[in-house]
Amino acid sequence: MDVNPLLLLCAAHSFGFALFHLGFWRQFDWPRTLQDTTGPNRAIIQIANLQLVWVFTGVGLLCLLYPEELVATPLGRAVMAGMAVFWIIRVAAQLIWLRIDHPLVHALTALFAAGALLFAWHPLQG
């Protein structure tokens, strides 16, 4: 199985964000810092974050295990396009709700945009 270098970058991007999200409990001192919100909000935030870890891990594995299918089939191209749209929405959400002038926030926005470009490249190649 020959993996396209761009798909390797997509996989690395996805795995990187899975690891990043796994670190949220420590980085943001969860659940202690979530005590000021409601129980359901506490649960929803942590569950949604855990689900993102699963999605990013799954997409990374797809990029490594099914490279031909992602590039050469309509379903694969739809998955790649869906991830590109995911990252476009993430950039928009960042600009709307996380208006913090900090280098880390700007770097994350750039990484989200990079994800959109990486995943958009392949549906156009098929």
C-alpha positions as CSV (number, residue, x, y, z in Angstrom):
1,M,0.0,0.0,0.0
2,D,1.5,3.3,-1.2
3,V,0.3,6.2,0.9
4,N,0.3,9.6,-0.8
5,P,2.5,12.2,1.1
6,L,-0.5,14.6,1.3
7,L,-2.6,11.9,2.9
8,L,0.3,11.4,5.4
9,L,0.1,15.1,6.2
10,C,-3.7,14.8,6.7
11,A,-3.2,11.8,9.0
12,A,-0.5,13.7,11.0
13,H,-2.8,16.7,11.2
14,S,-5.7,14.5,12.5
15,F,-3.5,12.6,15.0
16,G,-2.0,15.8,16.2
17,F,-5.4,17.3,17.0
18,A,-6.5,14.0,18.7
19,L,-3.5,14.3,21.0
20,F,-4.1,18.0,21.5
21,H,-7.7,17.4,22.6
22,L,-6.6,14.6,24.9
23,G,-4.5,17.1,26.7
24,F,-7.5,19.4,27.4
25,W,-8.2,17.8,30.8
26,R,-4.7,18.7,32.0
27,Q,-4.3,22.0,30.0
28,F,-7.6,23.5,31.2
29,D,-7.7,21.7,34.6
30,W,-10.9,19.9,33.8
31,P,-13.2,19.2,35.6
32,R,-12.2,21.6,38.4
33,T,-12.4,24.7,36.1
34,L,-15.8,23.5,34.8
35,Q,-17.4,23.6,38.2
36,D,-18.8,27.1,37.7
37,T,-21.1,25.8,34.9
38,T,-24.0,23.4,35.1
39,G,-23.6,19.7,35.4
40,P,-25.0,19.1,31.9
41,N,-22.7,21.7,30.4
42,R,-19.7,20.1,32.2
43,A,-20.7,16.7,30.8
44,I,-21.4,18.0,27.3
45,I,-18.1,19.8,27.0
46,Q,-16.1,16.8,28.1
47,I,-18.1,14.3,26.0
48,A,-17.9,16.5,22.9
49,N,-14.1,16.8,23.4
50,L,-13.8,13.0,23.8
51,Q,-15.8,12.5,20.6
52,L,-13.5,14.9,18.7
53,V,-10.6,12.7,19.8
54,W,-12.4,9.7,18.3
55,V,-13.2,11.6,15.0
56,F,-9.7,12.8,14.6
57,T,-8.2,9.4,15.3
58,G,-10.6,7.7,12.9
59,V,-9.9,10.2,10.1
60,G,-6.1,9.8,10.7
61,L,-6.5,6.0,10.4
62,L,-8.6,6.3,7.3
63,C,-5.9,8.4,5.7
64,L,-3.3,5.7,6.5
65,L,-5.4,2.5,5.9
66,Y,-7.5,3.5,2.9
67,P,-5.5,6.0,0.8
68,E,-6.7,4.7,-2.6
69,E,-10.3,4.7,-1.5
70,L,-10.1,8.3,-0.2
71,V,-8.6,9.6,-3.4
72,A,-10.2,7.4,-6.1
73,T,-13.9,6.8,-4.9
74,P,-16.8,9.2,-4.7
75,L,-17.3,8.2,-1.0
76,G,-13.6,8.8,-0.2
77,R,-13.6,12.2,-1.9
78,A,-16.8,13.0,0.0
79,V,-15.1,12.1,3.3
80,M,-12.1,14.3,2.4
81,A,-14.4,17.2,1.4
82,G,-16.4,16.8,4.6
83,M,-13.2,17.2,6.6
84,A,-12.2,20.2,4.6
85,V,-15.6,21.8,5.4
86,F,-15.2,20.7,9.1
87,W,-12.0,22.8,9.2
88,I,-13.5,25.7,7.4
89,I,-16.3,25.8,9.9
90,R,-13.7,25.6,12.7
91,V,-11.9,28.6,11.3
92,A,-15.1,30.6,11.1
93,A,-16.1,29.6,14.7
94,Q,-12.7,30.6,15.9
95,L,-13.0,34.0,14.3
96,I,-16.6,34.5,15.7
97,W,-16.2,33.2,19.3
98,L,-12.5,33.2,20.2
99,R,-11.5,36.7,19.4
100,I,-8.3,36.6,21.5
101,D,-5.2,38.4,20.2
102,H,-2.7,35.8,21.3
103,P,0.0,34.1,19.2
104,L,-1.3,30.6,20.3
105,V,-4.8,31.4,19.1
106,H,-3.4,32.7,15.8
107,A,-1.3,29.6,15.4
108,L,-4.3,27.4,16.0
109,T,-6.3,29.3,13.5
110,A,-3.5,28.8,10.9
111,L,-3.5,25.0,11.7
112,F,-7.2,24.9,11.2
113,A,-6.9,26.6,7.9
114,A,-4.0,24.2,7.0
115,G,-6.4,21.3,7.7
116,A,-9.0,22.8,5.3
117,L,-6.4,23.1,2.6
118,L,-4.9,19.6,3.1
119,F,-8.3,17.9,3.1
120,A,-9.6,20.0,0.2
121,W,-6.7,19.1,-2.0
122,H,-7.6,15.5,-2.5
123,P,-11.3,15.7,-3.5
124,L,-10.1,18.0,-6.3
125,Q,-7.5,15.5,-7.4
126,G,-9.8,12.6,-8.1
